[in-house]
Amino acid sequence: MVMILRRCFVHRKRRRKKNKNTKRKEKEKKKKEKMKRNEKEREKLDDGNDDDDDDHDHRNVQNDHDHHHHDDDDDDDDDDDDDDDDDVGVRL
C-alpha cells in the first residue's frame, strides 16, 4: 500500500515538473516571438522614417517662424532709436 502511494506521488511529481517545464518553454517561446515581432515593427518604422531630414527641416521652419516673429518685434523697436541702443547692449 505504501509503495503504491509512493509510486503515485512520484508519478504526480514528475508530471507536475514536466508541466512546469512545458509551460516555461512555452512562455520563453512566446517571449521570443514577441521580441521578434517588436523588432520587425521597429525595422518597419525605421524604414518608413528614412526621411529624418524632413523632421529636421520642420524644426528649422518652426525656428524660422519664431525668428520671423522676433524680427517683427525688432521692426517695432526700429521706430524708437533709444530701444535700438538697448538691444545692442543686450546682444553684447
Secondary structure, DSSP 8 states (H G I E B T S, - for coil): -HHHHHHHHHHHHHHHHHHHHHHHHHHHHHHHHHHHHHHHHHHHHHHHT--HHHHHHHHHHHHHHHHHHHHHHHHHHHT-HHHHHHHHHHH-
